[in-house]
Each structure stands twice: as C-alpha cells, then as structure tokens.
Amino acid sequence: KPPLAQLGPSSCALVAGQPVRGSSPASRQPKRTVVPRADKMEVKDASAALLSNFEVYQLLTDLKQQRKESGKNKQSSGQQNLNTIMYETLKYISKTPCRYQSPETVRDFLIAMKGHKLTKAEKLQLLNHRPVTAVEIQLMVEESEERLTEEQIESLLQTVTSILPGDPEEQQRDSAMVTEVKGDQGGI
C-alpha cells in the first residue's frame, strides 16, 4: 500500500496536488485508482485512498523509466496523448516539494500528524505543499481560525518544516538571510 493508504478510503482521488475542499466538485466525484497497464491506464479500485504528489511523481518516473528501457518507438495517437499528459504532469510536479521526499519522510510525516486534529485532505495538502507560514496553514486547513490556536499552528509549522525536506538551495538562502539579519542586529 502507498503511505497515504494508511489514511483510509477517501471521497476522491487527488492527483498532482489539486486543492481539496469539502464542498468542491472534486470531493463529489466518484473514487478511482488508476493503475498503469502495458498500453493503457485502467480504474482498478474505485474506493482507494488519496495519492500524494510524491506517489504520483514516483509512479510517473517509474513509468517513464520502464518506457525508456522497453524502447518502443511506434506509438498510437492515444499513447502520444498519454505521453504528453505524463510529461506535463512530471514537469509541474518536479517543481513541488515532493521531489525531495522519500517513502520514509512521508511515513514519518503521517505518524507525526496523528497528534493533530486534521482531515485526510488537509494532511495531504500539508504534505504536498510544505507550508512555511501561518497564512499558508490557514489556506490549507478549513476553518483554521476556529479549530486551531496560534500555538497549534506554530506546532504544525514546526512539524512540517522539521520532517518534510524543502528545496536545499532555498533553505540555504533562508539560513544565510537569518545569519545576515542576526549579524546586523549584533552591531546595534
């Protein structure tokens, strides 16, 4: 089972980090799991769990590698369309925090999230987007002002940033800025 399958069945399949809200049309769609076949995708289990960006990224990179290894050159127009969808999805998803994640970090994150009273969709949003500010948390957690205290939001941010890896270059820039600010304050 993929790590998010531990969360249980869900009301929709989420692919490539599309926002989920309780009243959105996406939450009213039937449940589907797409299973790659040799030449087509097939709905295997209509009541499967949500997919994280990491799981989609991993699936698509594995499929891409399998296709390279098989070396098939002749493709139908349907296959070309599927290749385009895979390419565009990988292009988008490669720019998200999921490219730095691993099965272990996803599992650790889900275990750490058990202490927080969040829905499966909210946990998935946090996993996919790796928020670093309270405003981002408020955008991802429904009715966060009523449900969470400032301390709980800070705790969530601490959990997210300590477990989920971010862009190493971005983190290096941020730490350099913090060091620079501290150096400027030292001379006051």
Secondary structure as GFF3:
##gff-version 3
##sequence-region A 1 188
A	DSSP	three_ten_helix	3	7	.	.	.	ID=ss1
A	DSSP	three_ten_helix	25	28	.	.	.	ID=ss2
A	DSSP	beta_strand	34	36	.	.	.	ID=ss3
A	DSSP	beta_strand	41	43	.	.	.	ID=ss4
A	DSSP	alpha_helix	53	70	.	.	.	ID=ss5
A	DSSP	alpha_helix	77	93	.	.	.	ID=ss6
A	DSSP	three_ten_helix	97	100	.	.	.	ID=ss7
A	DSSP	alpha_helix	103	113	.	.	.	ID=ss8
A	DSSP	alpha_helix	120	129	.	.	.	ID=ss9
A	DSSP	alpha_helix	134	140	.	.	.	ID=ss10
A	DSSP	alpha_helix	144	147	.	.	.	ID=ss11
A	DSSP	alpha_helix	150	163	.	.	.	ID=ss12
A	DSSP	alpha_helix	168	186	.	.	.	ID=ss13
###
